[in-house]
């Protein structure tokens, strides 16, 4: 086996290194819903957890992992049992253990308290009481000592790994760390400087700076997120409508008020989900839909949701009340005879908006026509000819072989003979005129779109309100007087006739809050579009933006874990080879088909992965992990966890191995080999090689067979925790037993065996 100091220097086991967990007390932790601690005797080399699924065995392993490694998997949350979180006054979990430590004559007590936090990671105290050495990340310590059949992807770094094995095998030299820290600081300083420079450019156009837009966008996104989450909850509870839900801060970075880089894509996805649910016949959004377009589609879906909610309200009067509550008090409802004229005006406005859009597009094309994304535009060329043309014609004397081409000089002489100062001035004025007119028309277009949208919505509401008034005529004749008058109806007058409007519908109120948040966000995105449209026509801005983007990309890449500098400093090949040999040594204990061993580890370089390069596993015939069967993956996972555990034991800080559901993926033919491997680990002599092993088995037949193979030899201990029942109030019912060890095959024991056989035989005569 490899030694832990192979690549990071020698670290001796300190006084905190745990060799054995002698007892456990657990309460209010996951499946252990009991208020009073359950005390479990675990003072054995092998502890076998048996019993049906759902009785709390994995919860015990999770508790042990948290106690020793300080790590939990997100899939296991909430950590505090639902009964404890339900308000019995004890809204925390406790895990206590008596452990045997290195160099200590007396056993030590360890206690961990866990409190769940809905908006962040749980509070675990004390935070500095765990086993792993300060160089060893807690997640990696857990992956090197605790095997979970349902979380094998974590072990193989296929998903969710916040710390990669390579980062531990290859600690960065201090000079490299200093350089990376400097790059990160430079990235922050560059970002601050860029915001300042671009903000100055924007202020010259009379528009808000990008930083101001970003702050407003974050506030609008947070308001929308909160309103949407509330709407999803109310719609499900009160309206039996399952809206597309989103978990966590799906628009924001974890524990931050900054938007994620993919927030625009998240909006597109939400808009697509809303259309599929509420407007299935509506054309879906484009894959590259910009945020304003996605927000408008969400708004359109909200209108449809509101209509459906009102339709489901029983009684025309209640529907009428709901519609009126959505309008300002100074509203004057249009009578039916005015609707055709209003529809005609809206159609005319739409036609005019289409014409304005075409004009804006034409002006944008004119502005871009003389641009040059890869270099100077026409104006810059005219200015350069004006300022430098005369100097360029003064070519130094040179041999014919090195003289500039005569056609080029002739063209340059012809070019500078014109009034370049006048041409540049005329062209610059023309560009300014086109830009000014485009911005003016763009503002008109945005205003016209908003007005048309509001008029269409208002007209539709008027039609709905008049339709409902017609339905309640027989109950309230006052409505007939209003309708027959043919005049606009004031909202207060209509409310007075209708009577007490009562309490506003919760679901409609929630819909309205989301609509308000969407409208505010649309306003901010439209303002940002205006800012970008104005700035992108300035040659100075475009050149600055291009330079800024290239520098920002370089700093972003070099500040990350997949930087060129990081990729260049990889573990030596012999380290990876020795890890492969260790895994192969264990893997060969199983009955394998041809082509599996020896396995190979390959470093996957993927700049899209933000947590460093994963170490991928391939079989001898070059099959990736995904091509292996469930049993083969389990065999490889067990080999990897044991190989890593023996290689990094001094860093892990404890000599405990837990195997959750490891037998389920194996067939009966593999069980003896698995048991032999576990026996060698658990019953080995010496602290360096021996491990205390916790095994979870769910299958009764496999448990009985496994028990036969694991009977301890004389001088070793094995205990069984049989989970026989589970109740919602008291949690698991556990029967605790000790296995009688087998006798050593000594001469005296052989004599005892002969005498026993003789007495049995003589008893028959």
FIVO-243707 format. One record per residue (C-alpha): residue number from 1; residue in one letter; x, y, z. Coordinates in steps of 0.25 Angstrom, whole numbers. Layout:
N
   nr  rest   east  north     up
  NUM     A      X      Y      Z
...
This chain:
765
   nr  rest   east  north     up
    1     X      0      0      0
    2     X      4     14     -2
    3     X      8     23      9
    4     X      2     36     12
    5     X     15     44     12
    6     X     18     40     -3
    7     X     15     53     -9
    8     X     12     63      2
    9     X     23     60     12
   10     X     22     52     25
   11     X     11     55     35
   12     X     11     46     47
   13     X     -2     42     54
   14     X     -5     53     64
   15     X    -12     51     78
   16     X    -26     53     71
   17     X    -25     41     61
   18     X    -37     33     64
   19     X    -35     17     64
   20     X    -49     13     69
   21     X    -63     18     71
   22     X    -67     11     84
   23     X    -81     16     86
   24     X    -91     25     79
   25     X   -102     34     84
   26     X   -111     40     73
   27     X   -124     48     75
   28     X   -132     56     65
   29     X   -123     53     53
   30     X   -130     49     40
   31     X   -137     36     43
   32     X   -133     36     58
   33     X   -145     45     61
   34     X   -145     41     76
   35     X   -144     53     86
   36     X   -135     45     95
   37     X   -122     39     90
   38     X   -121     25     86
   39     X   -109     19     91
   40     X   -101      9     83
   41     X    -90      0     86
   42     X    -80      0     75
   43     X    -67     -5     82
   44     X    -63    -16     71
   45     X    -55    -18     59
   46     X    -67    -20     50
   47     X    -81    -14     53
   48     X    -91    -20     44
   49     X   -104    -11     42
   50     X   -116    -20     37
   51     X   -130    -18     35
   52     X   -140    -14     24
   53     X   -140     -1     16
   54     X   -145     12     23
   55     X   -141      8     37
   56     X   -130     18     39
   57     X   -117     10     36
   58     X   -112     20     26
   59     X   -115     31     36
   60     X   -106     25     46
   61     X    -95     25     35
   62     X    -98     39     32
   63     X    -97     43     46
   64     X    -83     36     47
   65     X    -78     43     35
   66     X    -82     56     40
   67     X    -76     53     54
   68     X    -62     48     49
   69     X    -61     56     36
   70     X    -69     69     38
   71     X    -76     66     24
   72     X    -90     63     20
   73     X    -96     61      6
   74     X   -106     71      1
   75     X   -115     59     -3
   76     X   -116     56     12
   77     X   -123     69     16
   78     X   -130     73     24
   79     X   -120     67     35
   80     X   -129     71     47
   81     X   -141     61     47
   82     X   -155     66     42
   83     X   -161     63     56
   84     X   -150     72     63
   85     X   -152     83     53
   86     X   -167     83     55
   87     X   -167     91     67
   88     X   -165     82     80
   89     X   -155     92     85
   90     X   -143     83     81
   91     X   -140     88     67
   92     X   -125     82     67
   93     X   -119     69     65
   94     X   -108     63     74
   95     X    -97     52     71
   96     X    -88     48     82
   97     X    -77     37     82
   98     X    -67     31     92
   99     X    -55     29     83
  100     X    -41     23     85
  101     X    -30     32     80
  102     X    -15     31     77
  103     X     -6     31     89
  104     X    -17     33     99
  105     X    -19     23    111
  106     X    -33     29    113
  107     X    -45     29    103
  108     X    -49     43     99
  109     X    -63     48     97
  110     X    -68     56     84
  111     X    -81     63     82
  112     X    -86     70     70
  113     X    -99     79     70
  114     X   -106     81     56
  115     X   -116     92     53
  116     X   -122     93     39
  117     X   -122    106     32
  118     X   -133    108     21
  119     X   -125    119     14
  120     X   -111    113     15
  121     X   -102    102     20
  122     X   -106     96     34
  123     X    -99    101     46
  124     X    -90     90     51
  125     X    -83     92     64
  126     X    -72     92     69
  127     X    -66     94     55
  128     X    -52     90     58
  129     X    -54     77     65
  130     X    -53     68     53
  131     X    -42     58     50
  132     X    -36     62     36
  133     X    -23     69     36
  134     X    -24     83     33
  135     X    -18     80     19
  136     X    -29     70     16
  137     X    -42     76     11
  138     X    -54     70     19
  139     X    -61     65      7
  140     X    -49     58      2
  141     X    -47     51     15
  142     X    -62     46     14
  143     X    -60     41      0
  144     X    -47     33      5
  145     X    -54     26     17
  146     X    -69     25     14
  147     X    -75     17      3
  148     X    -89     20     -1
  149     X    -95     11    -13
  150     X   -105     23    -16
  151     X    -94     33    -16
  152     X    -83     26    -25
  153     X    -84     38    -34
  154     X    -78     46    -23
  155     X    -66     37    -21
  156     X    -63     36    -36
  157     X    -64     52    -37
  158     X    -75     50    -47
  159     X    -84     61    -41
  160     X    -84     71    -29
  161     X    -70     70    -25
  162     X    -65     83    -19
  163     X    -51     78    -16
  164     X    -44     70    -26
  165     X    -34     59    -22
  166     X    -23     65    -32
  167     X    -24     78    -23
  168     X    -19     70    -11
  169     X     -9     61    -18
  170     X     -3     73    -25
  171     X     -2     85    -15
  172     X      2     98    -21
  173     X     16    103    -18
  174     X     16    116    -10
  175     X     22    124    -22
  176     X     10    119    -31
  177     X      0    122    -20
  178     X      6    136    -19
  179     X      4    138    -34
  180     X    -10    133    -34
  181     X    -14    142    -23
  182     X     -8    154    -30
  183     X    -16    150    -43
  184     X    -29    149    -34
  185     X    -26    163    -28
  186     X    -23    169    -42
  187     X    -36    163    -47
  188     X    -44    170    -36
  189     X    -36    183    -38
  190     X    -38    182    -53
  191     X    -53    180    -52
  192     X    -54    193    -43
  193     X    -46    201    -53
  194     X    -54    196    -64
  195     X    -67    200    -57
  196     X    -62    214    -55
  197     X    -57    216    -69
  198     X    -70    211    -76
  199     X    -78    218    -66
  200     X    -71    231    -70
  201     X    -74    228    -85
  202     X    -89    225    -82
  203     X    -91    238    -74
  204     X    -86    246    -86
  205     X    -99    240    -93
  206     X   -108    244    -82
  207     X   -111    230    -78
  208     X   -108    222    -65
  209     X    -95    215    -63
  210     X    -94    200    -65
  211     X    -92    198    -50
  212     X   -105    206    -47
  213     X   -112    197    -56
  214     X   -106    184    -50
  215     X   -110    189    -36
  216     X   -125    192    -41
  217     X   -125    178    -48
  218     X   -121    171    -35
  219     X   -132    177    -27
  220     X   -142    175    -38
  221     X   -138    160    -39
  222     X   -138    158    -24
  223     X   -152    164    -24
  224     X   -157    155    -36
  225     X   -150    142    -29
  226     X   -158    145    -16
  227     X   -171    148    -23
  228     X   -170    136    -32
  229     X   -167    126    -21
  230     X   -179    132    -13
  231     X   -188    130    -25
  232     X   -183    116    -27
  233     X   -187    112    -13
  234     X   -200    119    -13
  235     X   -204    114    -26
  236     X   -202    100    -22
  237     X   -208    101     -8
  238     X   -221    110    -12
  239     X   -223    108    -27
  240     X   -217     94    -29
  241     X   -209     99    -40
  242     X   -195     94    -41
  243     X   -186    105    -47
  244     X   -172    103    -51
  245     X   -164    103    -38
  246     X   -149    107    -36
  247     X   -141    102    -24
  248     X   -131    111    -16
  249     X   -125    124    -22
  250     X   -127    120    -36
  251     X   -124    134    -41
  252     X   -113    137    -31
  253     X    -99    131    -27
  254     X   -100    123    -14
  255     X    -99    132     -2
  256     X    -98    144    -10
  257     X   -106    156    -16
  258     X    -99    155    -29
  259     X   -106    149    -41
  260     X   -101    136    -47
  261     X    -94    137    -61
  262     X   -106    128    -67
  263     X   -117    137    -61
  264     X   -122    140    -75
  265     X   -123    126    -79
  266     X   -131    123    -66
  267     X   -141    133    -70
  268     X   -142    127    -84
  269     X   -145    113    -78
  270     X   -155    119    -68
  271     X   -162    126    -80
  272     X   -162    113    -88
  273     X   -168    105    -76
  274     X   -179    116    -74
  275     X   -183    116    -89
  276     X   -183    101    -89
  277     X   -193    101    -77
  278     X   -201    113    -79
  279     X   -201    116    -94
  280     X   -197    102   -101
  281     X   -201    107   -114
  282     X   -192    120   -113
  283     X   -179    120   -121
  284     X   -168    117   -112
  285     X   -157    127   -109
  286     X   -144    127   -118
  287     X   -132    119   -112
  288     X   -124    133   -112
  289     X   -136    141   -106
  290     X   -131    153    -99
  291     X   -136    156    -85
  292     X   -147    166    -88
  293     X   -153    156    -98
  294     X   -153    145    -88
  295     X   -159    155    -77
  296     X   -170    159    -87
  297     X   -173    144    -90
  298     X   -174    142    -74
  299     X   -183    154    -73
  300     X   -192    149    -85
  301     X   -193    135    -77
  302     X   -197    143    -64
  303     X   -209    149    -72
  304     X   -214    136    -76
  305     X   -212    130    -62
  306     X   -220    142    -56
  307     X   -231    140    -66
  308     X   -232    125    -62
  309     X   -232    128    -48
  310     X   -243    138    -50
  311     X   -251    128    -58
  312     X   -250    118    -47
  313     X   -256    128    -37
  314     X   -270    124    -34
  315     X   -281    135    -36
  316     X   -281    146    -46
  317     X   -280    157    -35
  318     X   -268    151    -29
  319     X   -261    151    -42
  320     X   -265    165    -44
  321     X   -259    169    -31
  322     X   -246    162    -34
  323     X   -245    170    -47
  324     X   -248    183    -41
  325     X   -238    181    -30
  326     X   -227    181    -41
  327     X   -230    195    -46
  328     X   -226    209    -41
  329     X   -238    216    -34
  330     X   -238    228    -44
  331     X   -240    218    -56
  332     X   -252    221    -66
  333     X   -257    209    -72
  334     X   -259    210    -87
  335     X   -274    207    -92
  336     X   -276    196   -103
  337     X   -279    207   -114
  338     X   -265    212   -111
  339     X   -258    199   -113
  340     X   -257    198   -129
  341     X   -251    212   -129
  342     X   -241    208   -118
  343     X   -238    195   -126
  344     X   -235    203   -138
  345     X   -226    213   -131
  346     X   -218    201   -125
  347     X   -217    195   -139
  348     X   -212    209   -144
  349     X   -202    210   -133
  350     X   -197    196   -136
  351     X   -195    199   -150
  352     X   -188    212   -147
  353     X   -179    204   -137
  354     X   -175    194   -148
  355     X   -171    206   -157
  356     X   -163    212   -146
  357     X   -156    199   -143
  358     X   -152    198   -158
  359     X   -147    212   -158
  360     X   -139    209   -145
  361     X   -133    196   -152
  362     X   -129    205   -164
  363     X   -122    215   -156
  364     X   -115    204   -148
  365     X   -110    198   -162
  366     X   -105    211   -166
  367     X    -97    213   -154
  368     X    -91    199   -155
  369     X    -89    200   -170
  370     X    -76    208   -168
  371     X    -71    200   -156
  372     X    -60    190   -155
  373     X    -61    180   -143
  374     X    -47    175   -146
  375     X    -40    189   -147
  376     X    -42    204   -149
  377     X    -55    209   -156
  378     X    -56    219   -167
  379     X    -56    231   -159
  380     X    -43    226   -152
  381     X    -37    224   -165
  382     X    -40    238   -170
  383     X    -35    244   -158
  384     X    -22    236   -159
  385     X    -20    240   -173
  386     X    -22    255   -169
  387     X    -13    254   -158
  388     X     -2    245   -163
  389     X     -3    245   -178
  390     X      7    256   -181
  391     X     17    249   -172
  392     X     15    235   -178
  393     X     18    241   -192
  394     X     32    245   -187
  395     X     38    231   -189
  396     X     53    230   -185
  397     X     62    227   -197
  398     X     64    212   -198
  399     X     69    202   -208
  400     X     59    198   -219
  401     X     57    185   -213
  402     X     52    191   -200
  403     X     45    203   -206
  404     X     29    203   -203
  405     X     21    198   -215
  406     X     19    210   -225
  407     X      4    208   -226
  408     X      2    209   -211
  409     X     10    222   -211
  410     X      2    227   -223
  411     X    -11    224   -216
  412     X     -7    231   -203
  413     X     -3    243   -211
  414     X    -16    244   -217
  415     X    -23    242   -204
  416     X    -16    253   -197
  417     X    -19    262   -208
  418     X    -33    263   -204
  419     X    -39    272   -193
  420     X    -38    261   -182
  421     X    -41    271   -171
  422     X    -54    275   -177
  423     X    -57    260   -181
  424     X    -55    255   -167
  425     X    -63    267   -161
  426     X    -75    264   -171
  427     X    -75    249   -168
  428     X    -74    251   -153
  429     X    -86    261   -153
  430     X    -94    251   -162
  431     X    -91    240   -152
  432     X    -95    248   -140
  433     X   -108    252   -148
  434     X   -112    238   -151
  435     X   -109    233   -137
  436     X   -117    245   -130
  437     X   -129    242   -139
  438     X   -128    227   -136
  439     X   -128    229   -121
  440     X   -140    238   -123
  441     X   -148    228   -131
  442     X   -144    217   -121
  443     X   -149    224   -110
  444     X   -162    227   -117
  445     X   -163    212   -121
  446     X   -161    207   -107
  447     X   -171    217   -101
  448     X   -181    213   -112
  449     X   -180    199   -110
  450     X   -183    201    -95
  451     X   -195    209    -98
  452     X   -201    200   -108
  453     X   -199    188    -98
  454     X   -206    196    -87
  455     X   -217    200    -96
  456     X   -219    185   -101
  457     X   -219    180    -87
  458     X   -229    191    -82
  459     X   -238    188    -94
  460     X   -239    174    -91
  461     X   -242    177    -76
  462     X   -253    186    -80
  463     X   -259    175    -89
  464     X   -258    165    -77
  465     X   -265    175    -67
  466     X   -276    178    -76
  467     X   -279    163    -79
  468     X   -279    161    -64
  469     X   -289    173    -62
  470     X   -298    167    -72
  471     X   -298    154    -64
  472     X   -302    160    -51
  473     X   -313    170    -57
  474     X   -324    161    -51
  475     X   -319    162    -37
  476     X   -315    177    -38
  477     X   -323    186    -47
  478     X   -314    198    -44
  479     X   -304    192    -54
  480     X   -314    193    -65
  481     X   -315    208    -63
  482     X   -300    209    -64
  483     X   -300    201    -77
  484     X   -311    208    -84
  485     X   -305    221    -81
  486     X   -294    218    -91
  487     X   -284    227    -84
  488     X   -271    224    -78
  489     X   -273    218    -64
  490     X   -264    222    -52
  491     X   -258    211    -44
  492     X   -262    217    -30
  493     X   -277    218    -35
  494     X   -277    203    -40
  495     X   -271    198    -27
  496     X   -281    206    -19
  497     X   -292    199    -27
  498     X   -286    185    -25
  499     X   -285    187    -10
  500     X   -274    183     -1
  501     X   -263    177    -10
  502     X   -258    168      2
  503     X   -245    162      3
  504     X   -236    161     -9
  505     X   -233    147    -14
  506     X   -219    143     -9
  507     X   -215    136    -22
  508     X   -219    148    -31
  509     X   -211    157    -21
  510     X   -199    148    -23
  511     X   -201    148    -38
  512     X   -201    163    -37
  513     X   -188    164    -29
  514     X   -181    156    -39
  515     X   -186    164    -51
  516     X   -181    177    -44
  517     X   -168    171    -42
  518     X   -167    167    -56
  519     X   -171    181    -61
  520     X   -160    187    -53
  521     X   -150    177    -58
  522     X   -154    180    -72
  523     X   -153    195    -70
  524     X   -138    193    -65
  525     X   -135    183    -77
  526     X   -140    193    -87
  527     X   -132    204    -81
  528     X   -120    195    -82
  529     X   -123    193    -97
  530     X   -124    208    -99
  531     X   -110    210    -92
  532     X   -104    199   -100
  533     X   -110    204   -113
  534     X   -104    218   -111
  535     X    -91    213   -106
  536     X    -88    203   -117
  537     X    -89    214   -128
  538     X    -77    221   -122
  539     X    -63    216   -128
  540     X    -56    219   -115
  541     X    -65    211   -107
  542     X    -65    199   -116
  543     X    -49    199   -116
  544     X    -49    200   -101
  545     X    -59    189   -100
  546     X    -52    180   -109
  547     X    -39    182   -101
  548     X    -46    181    -88
  549     X    -53    168    -92
  550     X    -40    161    -96
  551     X    -32    165    -83
  552     X    -44    161    -75
  553     X    -45    148    -81
  554     X    -30    145    -79
  555     X    -31    149    -64
  556     X    -43    141    -62
  557     X    -37    128    -68
  558     X    -24    130    -60
  559     X    -31    133    -47
  560     X    -38    120    -48
  561     X    -34    106    -44
  562     X    -33    102    -59
  563     X    -23    113    -62
  564     X    -11    110    -71
  565     X     -2    111    -59
  566     X    -10    101    -51
  567     X    -11     91    -62
  568     X      4     92    -64
  569     X      6     87    -49
  570     X      1     73    -49
  571     X      4     62    -40
  572     X     16     54    -44
  573     X     13     42    -53
  574     X     19     32    -42
  575     X      8     37    -32
  576     X     -3     34    -42
  577     X      3     20    -45
  578     X      4     16    -31
  579     X    -10     20    -28
  580     X    -14     11    -40
  581     X     -5      0    -35
  582     X    -12      0    -21
  583     X    -26      0    -27
  584     X    -22    -11    -36
  585     X    -17    -19    -24
  586     X    -30    -18    -17
  587     X    -39    -20    -30
  588     X    -32    -33    -34
  589     X    -38    -39    -21
  590     X    -51    -39    -29
  591     X    -56    -49    -40
  592     X    -54    -40    -52
  593     X    -56    -41    -67
  594     X    -45    -39    -76
  595     X    -42    -25    -80
  596     X    -44    -18    -66
  597     X    -30    -18    -60
  598     X    -21    -11    -60
  599     X    -29      2    -58
  600     X    -24     15    -63
  601     X    -26     29    -57
  602     X    -26     41    -67
  603     X    -27     55    -64
  604     X    -39     62    -71
  605     X    -36     76    -75
  606     X    -49     84    -76
  607     X    -49     99    -75
  608     X    -64     98    -73
  609     X    -62     91    -59
  610     X    -60    102    -48
  611     X    -55     92    -38
  612     X    -42     87    -44
  613     X    -39     76    -53
  614     X    -45     62    -49
  615     X    -38     49    -49
  616     X    -45     40    -59
  617     X    -44     25    -58
  618     X    -43     15    -70
  619     X    -42      0    -71
  620     X    -31     -7    -78
  621     X    -39     -8    -91
  622     X    -41      7    -90
  623     X    -55      7    -86
  624     X    -60     19    -78
  625     X    -67     18    -65
  626     X    -81     20    -71
  627     X    -79      7    -79
  628     X    -77     -2    -67
  629     X    -89    -10    -60
  630     X    -94     -6    -47
  631     X    -87    -18    -40
  632     X    -74    -14    -47
  633     X    -75      1    -43
  634     X    -77     -4    -28
  635     X    -65    -13    -29
  636     X    -57     -1    -34
  637     X    -63      8    -24
  638     X    -59     -1    -13
  639     X    -45     -3    -18
  640     X    -43     13    -20
  641     X    -48     16     -6
  642     X    -39      6      1
  643     X    -27     10     -8
  644     X    -29     25     -4
  645     X    -32     21     10
  646     X    -19     14     12
  647     X    -11     24      4
  648     X    -16     36     11
  649     X    -19     31     25
  650     X    -11     40     33
  651     X    -18     52     26
  652     X    -32     46     28
  653     X    -29     46     43
  654     X    -37     33     47
  655     X    -36     19     44
  656     X    -51     16     42
  657     X    -57     11     29
  658     X    -72     11     26
  659     X    -79      3     15
  660     X    -93      6     12
  661     X   -101     -4      4
  662     X    -88     -9     -2
  663     X    -93    -24     -3
  664     X   -106    -20    -11
  665     X    -99    -18    -25
  666     X    -91    -31    -23
  667     X    -96    -45    -27
  668     X    -94    -57    -18
  669     X    -81    -61    -25
  670     X    -75    -48    -21
  671     X    -79    -48     -7
  672     X    -68    -58     -2
  673     X    -57    -49     -8
  674     X    -63    -36     -3
  675     X    -64    -43     11
  676     X    -50    -48     10
  677     X    -45    -33      7
  678     X    -53    -28     19
  679     X    -47    -38     28
  680     X    -33    -34     24
  681     X    -36    -20     27
  682     X    -44    -21     40
  683     X    -36    -32     46
  684     X    -22    -28     42
  685     X    -11    -27     53
  686     X     -5    -13     56
  687     X    -11      1     56
  688     X     -5      4     42
  689     X    -13     -7     35
  690     X    -25     -9     44
  691     X    -38     -2     42
  692     X    -51     -2     49
  693     X    -62     -5     39
  694     X    -77     -1     39
  695     X    -85     -9     28
  696     X    -99     -7     24
  697     X   -107    -18     18
  698     X   -121    -18     14
  699     X   -123    -32      8
  700     X   -126    -42     18
  701     X   -120    -54     10
  702     X   -108    -46      7
  703     X   -107    -42     22
  704     X   -107    -56     27
  705     X    -97    -61     17
  706     X    -88    -49     20
  707     X    -89    -52     35
  708     X    -84    -66     32
  709     X    -71    -60     26
  710     X    -69    -49     36
  711     X    -69    -57     49
  712     X    -57    -51     56
  713     X    -45    -60     60
  714     X    -41    -61     75
  715     X    -37    -48     80
  716     X    -45    -39     71
  717     X    -59    -34     72
  718     X    -72    -33     64
  719     X    -85    -26     67
  720     X    -98    -26     60
  721     X   -108    -15     61
  722     X   -121    -21     56
  723     X   -131    -10     52
  724     X   -144    -17     54
  725     X   -154     -6     54
  726     X   -156      9     52
  727     X   -168     18     57
  728     X   -170     33     54
  729     X   -170     37     69
  730     X   -158     29     74
  731     X   -150     26     61
  732     X   -142     12     60
  733     X   -143      0     69
  734     X   -130     -6     70
  735     X   -126    -20     75
  736     X   -111    -20     79
  737     X   -103    -33     79
  738     X    -89    -38     80
  739     X    -84    -49     71
  740     X    -76    -60     78
  741     X    -62    -61     72
  742     X    -57    -74     66
  743     X    -47    -82     74
  744     X    -32    -81     70
  745     X    -28    -94     64
  746     X    -18    -97     75
  747     X    -14   -111     80
  748     X    -22   -110     92
  749     X    -34   -106     84
  750     X    -32   -118     74
  751     X    -32   -127     87
  752     X    -45   -121     91
  753     X    -51   -124     78
  754     X    -47   -139     78
  755     X    -52   -141     92
  756     X    -65   -134     88
  757     X    -67   -143     76
  758     X    -63   -155     85
  759     X    -74   -152     95
  760     X    -85   -150     84
  761     X    -81   -164     78
  762     X    -81   -171     91
  763     X    -94   -165     96
  764     X   -101   -173     84
  765     X    -97   -187     90
